[in-house]
Amino acid sequence: MKPASFDYVRAESVEHAVQTLSGADGDGKIIAGGQSLMPMMNFRLVKPSVLVDINRIAGLDRIELRGDRMALGALVRHRMTAEDALIAEHIPVLHHAMKHVAHLTVRNRGTFCGSVCHADPAAEMPMMSLLLNGSIHIVSERGKRVLSAGDFFVGSLMTALEPDELVTEIEVDRLPAGTGWAFEEFARRHGDYALAAVAITMERQNGVATNVRIGLMGVGETPTRMPQLEAMLEGSEVTERTLEEVVDALRSAIEPNSDLNASADYRRYLAGTLTRRALSDAWLRARDMQS
Ligand SMILES: Cc1cc2nc3c(=O)[nH]c(=O)nc-3n(C[C@H](O)[C@H](O)[C@H](O)COP(=O)(O)OP(=O)(O)OC[C@H]3O[C@@H](n4cnc5c(N)ncnc54)[C@H](O)[C@@H]3O)c2cc1C
């Protein structure tokens, strides 16, 4: 398998990258880790005329804590996210989720932003950016814009990114100290794409759950938040009964697809089971912060 022929440009700066993209008449592609793009090119599922390599651009590989947000630059590799002390301390759910992404060799090259741009519905990082209220920072020759993760994902492998745009960084929430969290995933083998996964964060105040977030993947064309379930849990104690009610509501709310790997019914059942486990774990992890 070989890709169709293409021109290769090693960008020296963000300006150079967007200028090259803009000159490609909608037919250019950014290459970051290449872990998703190269297989797609080898299968000739994509045939860019110009490949714009951003790997030598200085300053895009930073992870920065900015108040209550954490910024991950376009060249932050999965392995950096997995090993970064700030992320482990302030966003433990992201630190943990990264262990489920592929294998070490893929994590050495693949990037957080590349995964979000690729928008595979079975990939962990798009869901994490949605769960953590991600802001996608985008630049082109036409200027800069910032999109919320909710507006960014429009379908399976489809985003709101225009062909001449480059993502420079993604900002996500850091979690207040004492936040409970959990990540549950089921894949056939470790490192495979998930059949379904759920990520949850919640705080606990005066014995009840607050600021509950529930993210799901593998049950639709894009990752999804479950605001109706978050609202059910807000201000409640997480008991066996609440868990039953939330899981029933979840199974009624989602409409997964059937595919080669699993039927829609199986995915619906699985999503409920994973959510139940994750809610119990997040609740147990949350430290009570009495007001
Ligand atoms: C064997 C294998 C197993 C894998 N398993 C998993 C898994 O379990 N979970 C998982 O989440 N992922 C998995 N992956 C995918 C991996 O995480 C990829 O690294 C990731 O999806 C894409 O990141 P990348 O940096 O390699 O992007 P690339 O492959 O370089 O690019 C992917 C797409 O995003 C675009 N892009 C990249 N960066 C930017 C940018 N800054 N601005 C604009 N567009 C950009 C590219 O043009 C391309 O369209 C697997 C990959 C392999 C090869």
The ligand as an SDF file (V2000), in Angstrom:
LIG
                    3D

 53 58  0  0  0  0  0  0  0  0999 V2000
   -2.3090    0.8290   15.6000 C   0  0  0  0  0  0  0  0  0  0  0  0
   -3.0190    2.0920   16.0570 C   0  0  0  0  0  0  0  0  0  0  0  0
   -3.8680    2.0180   17.1380 C   0  0  0  0  0  0  0  0  0  0  0  0
   -4.5170    3.1630   17.5780 C   0  0  0  0  0  0  0  0  0  0  0  0
   -5.3660    3.0770   18.6550 N   0  0  0  0  0  0  0  0  0  0  0  0
   -5.9680    4.1910   19.1150 C   0  0  0  0  0  0  0  0  0  0  0  0
   -6.7970    4.1550   20.2760 C   0  0  0  0  0  0  0  0  0  0  0  0
   -7.0020    3.1200   20.8960 O   0  0  0  0  0  0  0  0  0  0  0  0
   -7.3950    5.3200   20.6750 N   0  0  0  0  0  0  0  0  0  0  0  0
   -7.1840    6.5030   20.0090 C   0  0  0  0  0  0  0  0  0  0  0  0
   -7.7270    7.5270   20.4310 O   0  0  0  0  0  0  0  0  0  0  0  0
   -6.3840    6.5790   18.9340 N   0  0  0  0  0  0  0  0  0  0  0  0
   -5.7730    5.4560   18.4720 C   0  0  0  0  0  0  0  0  0  0  0  0
   -4.9560    5.5500   17.3790 N   0  0  0  0  0  0  0  0  0  0  0  0
   -4.8130    6.8490   16.6990 C   0  0  0  0  0  0  0  0  0  0  0  0
   -3.7580    7.7120   17.3710 C   0  0  0  0  0  0  0  0  0  0  0  0
   -4.2110    8.1570   18.6230 O   0  0  0  0  0  0  0  0  0  0  0  0
   -3.4450    8.9340   16.4810 C   0  0  0  0  0  0  0  0  0  0  0  0
   -2.2230    9.3910   16.8880 O   0  0  0  0  0  0  0  0  0  0  0  0
   -4.3760   10.1030   16.5390 C   0  0  0  0  0  0  0  0  0  0  0  0
   -5.7030    9.7500   16.2450 O   0  0  0  0  0  0  0  0  0  0  0  0
   -4.0130   11.1780   15.5170 C   0  0  0  0  0  0  0  0  0  0  0  0
   -2.9750   11.9410   16.0050 O   0  0  0  0  0  0  0  0  0  0  0  0
   -1.7510   12.2940   15.0660 P   0  0  0  0  0  0  0  0  0  0  0  0
   -0.9800   13.3560   15.7500 O   0  0  0  0  0  0  0  0  0  0  0  0
   -1.0290   11.0410   14.7210 O   0  0  0  0  0  0  0  0  0  0  0  0
   -2.4810   12.9520   13.7920 O   0  0  0  0  0  0  0  0  0  0  0  0
   -2.1820   12.7490   12.2500 P   0  0  0  0  0  0  0  0  0  0  0  0
   -2.2890   11.3200   11.8590 O   0  0  0  0  0  0  0  0  0  0  0  0
   -0.9390   13.4730   11.8680 O   0  0  0  0  0  0  0  0  0  0  0  0
   -3.4210   13.5740   11.6610 O   0  0  0  0  0  0  0  0  0  0  0  0
   -4.7500   13.1120   11.8050 C   0  0  0  0  0  0  0  0  0  0  0  0
   -5.6970   14.1050   11.1390 C   0  0  0  0  0  0  0  0  0  0  0  0
   -5.7270   15.3300   11.8780 O   0  0  0  0  0  0  0  0  0  0  0  0
   -5.2380   16.4220   11.0980 C   0  0  0  0  0  0  0  0  0  0  0  0
   -4.4110   17.2200   11.9960 N   0  0  0  0  0  0  0  0  0  0  0  0
   -3.4510   16.7700   12.8500 C   0  0  0  0  0  0  0  0  0  0  0  0
   -2.9690   17.7730   13.5900 N   0  0  0  0  0  0  0  0  0  0  0  0
   -3.6270   18.8850   13.1750 C   0  0  0  0  0  0  0  0  0  0  0  0
   -3.5680   20.2490   13.5710 C   0  0  0  0  0  0  0  0  0  0  0  0
   -2.7600   20.6680   14.5500 N   0  0  0  0  0  0  0  0  0  0  0  0
   -4.3890   21.1260   12.9490 N   0  0  0  0  0  0  0  0  0  0  0  0
   -5.2200   20.7250   11.9570 C   0  0  0  0  0  0  0  0  0  0  0  0
   -5.3360   19.4440   11.5590 N   0  0  0  0  0  0  0  0  0  0  0  0
   -4.5420   18.5370   12.1590 C   0  0  0  0  0  0  0  0  0  0  0  0
   -4.4780   15.7870    9.9480 C   0  0  0  0  0  0  0  0  0  0  0  0
   -4.4730   16.6200    8.7960 O   0  0  0  0  0  0  0  0  0  0  0  0
   -5.2690   14.5170    9.7250 C   0  0  0  0  0  0  0  0  0  0  0  0
   -6.4370   14.7980    8.9860 O   0  0  0  0  0  0  0  0  0  0  0  0
   -4.3120    4.4120   16.9040 C   0  0  0  0  0  0  0  0  0  0  0  0
   -3.4270    4.4820   15.8100 C   0  0  0  0  0  0  0  0  0  0  0  0
   -2.7860    3.3300   15.3880 C   0  0  0  0  0  0  0  0  0  0  0  0
   -1.8450    3.4360   14.2130 C   0  0  0  0  0  0  0  0  0  0  0  0
  1  2  1  0
  2  3  1  0
  2 52  2  0
  3  4  2  0
  4  5  1  0
  4 50  1  0
  5  6  2  0
  6  7  1  0
  6 13  1  0
  7  8  2  0
  7  9  1  0
  9 10  1  0
 10 11  2  0
 10 12  1  0
 12 13  2  0
 13 14  1  0
 14 15  1  0
 14 50  1  0
 15 16  1  0
 16 17  1  0
 16 18  1  0
 18 19  1  0
 18 20  1  0
 20 21  1  0
 20 22  1  0
 22 23  1  0
 23 24  1  0
 24 25  2  0
 24 26  1  0
 24 27  1  0
 27 28  1  0
 28 29  2  0
 28 30  1  0
 28 31  1  0
 31 32  1  0
 32 33  1  0
 33 34  1  0
 33 48  1  0
 34 35  1  0
 35 36  1  0
 35 46  1  0
 36 37  1  0
 36 45  1  0
 37 38  2  0
 38 39  1  0
 39 40  1  0
 39 45  2  0
 40 41  1  0
 40 42  2  0
 42 43  1  0
 43 44  2  0
 44 45  1  0
 46 47  1  0
 46 48  1  0
 48 49  1  0
 50 51  2  0
 51 52  1  0
 52 53  1  0
M  END
$$$$
